[in-house]
Amino acid sequence: MLLLVWLFATAAIAAPLAPAVQTEIDRLLGRLEASGCEFNRNGTWYAAPEVKPHLLRKLKYLEDRGLVQTTEQFIERAASGSSLSGQSYLVKCGDGASIQSGQWLRSQLQDLRSAGREKSTP
């Protein structure tokens, strides 16, 4: 009996993301990839498309441990900073100033959600 309880608890922890959350994260990373912006990880600037595989690996790690269930948690726990160095990630678009990636991603998420609401409104 105890073994069954443990198995169910383990399965619940490692549950995959809800499809709507996975879609939202995919769209968010798609926006980053197509942005033309640069992404700073641990002091090195990368073209935004180069960062997507890294963020997806971090997402998978967190998802496998049941540590992310929402897009906001993905941004906070995977896409805002280095889990090794503790340094914040930065995004720089064009000649603009760099901003923390969490701020940029939350803004993009808000835009995505607003656009979704506009489409669903008759």
C-alpha positions in Angstrom: 0.0 0.0 0.0 2.8 2.4 0.9 4.5 1.6 -2.4 1.4 2.6 -4.3 1.1 5.9 -2.5 4.7 6.6 -3.3 4.3 5.7 -7.0 1.2 8.0 -7.3 3.0 10.8 -5.5 6.1 10.5 -7.8 3.9 10.4 -10.9 2.1 13.5 -9.8 5.3 15.4 -9.2 6.7 14.6 -12.7 3.4 15.3 -14.5 3.9 17.0 -17.9 2.9 20.5 -18.5 -0.7 21.2 -19.3 -1.1 21.6 -23.1 -2.1 25.2 -22.8 1.0 26.0 -20.7 3.3 24.2 -23.2 1.7 26.1 -26.1 2.2 29.4 -24.3 5.9 28.6 -23.5 6.4 27.5 -27.1 4.9 30.8 -28.4 6.9 32.8 -25.9 10.2 31.1 -27.0 9.1 31.6 -30.6 8.8 35.3 -30.0 12.3 35.4 -28.4 13.7 33.4 -31.3 12.2 35.7 -34.0 12.9 39.0 -32.0 16.3 39.8 -33.4 17.4 40.5 -29.9 20.5 39.3 -28.1 20.4 37.3 -24.9 23.1 37.5 -22.2 23.9 34.4 -20.2 26.7 34.6 -17.6 28.4 37.5 -19.3 28.2 36.2 -22.9 25.8 37.6 -25.5 24.1 35.1 -27.8 21.7 35.6 -30.7 18.2 34.8 -29.3 17.7 31.6 -31.4 20.9 30.1 -29.8 19.3 30.4 -26.4 16.1 28.4 -27.0 17.7 25.0 -26.7 19.3 26.0 -23.4 16.0 27.2 -22.0 14.2 24.1 -23.2 16.7 21.9 -21.4 16.1 23.9 -18.2 12.4 23.6 -18.7 12.7 19.8 -19.1 14.8 19.5 -16.0 12.2 21.5 -13.9 9.3 19.7 -15.5 10.8 16.3 -14.7 10.9 17.3 -11.1 7.4 18.8 -11.0 8.9 22.3 -10.4 7.0 24.2 -13.1 3.3 24.2 -13.9 2.8 27.7 -15.3 4.4 29.9 -17.8 5.2 32.4 -15.1 7.1 29.7 -13.2 9.0 28.9 -16.3 10.0 32.5 -16.7 11.0 32.8 -13.0 12.7 29.4 -12.5 14.3 28.8 -16.0 14.5 31.9 -18.1 15.4 34.7 -15.7 18.8 33.7 -14.5 21.6 31.1 -14.2 20.9 28.4 -11.7 24.7 27.9 -11.5 26.1 31.4 -11.2 23.0 33.2 -9.9 23.4 35.9 -12.5 20.3 37.4 -14.1 19.9 36.8 -17.8 19.6 40.0 -20.0 17.9 40.8 -23.3 19.0 43.6 -25.6 17.1 44.5 -28.7 18.7 46.7 -31.3 20.4 49.8 -29.8 18.1 49.8 -26.8 19.3 49.2 -23.2 19.5 45.7 -22.0 16.8 44.6 -19.5 16.4 41.5 -17.4 15.1 38.6 -19.4 12.3 38.0 -16.9 11.0 41.5 -17.4 11.2 41.1 -21.2 9.5 37.7 -21.2 6.7 38.8 -18.9 6.0 41.7 -21.2 5.9 39.4 -24.2 3.6 37.0 -22.3 1.3 39.8 -21.5 1.2 40.7 -25.2 0.5 37.1 -26.2 -2.3 36.8 -23.7 -3.8 40.2 -24.8 -3.7 39.1 -28.4 -5.4 35.9 -27.5 -8.2 37.7 -25.7 -8.7 40.0 -28.7 -9.1 37.1 -31.1 -11.7 35.4 -28.8 -13.8 38.6 -28.4 -16.5 38.8 -31.1 
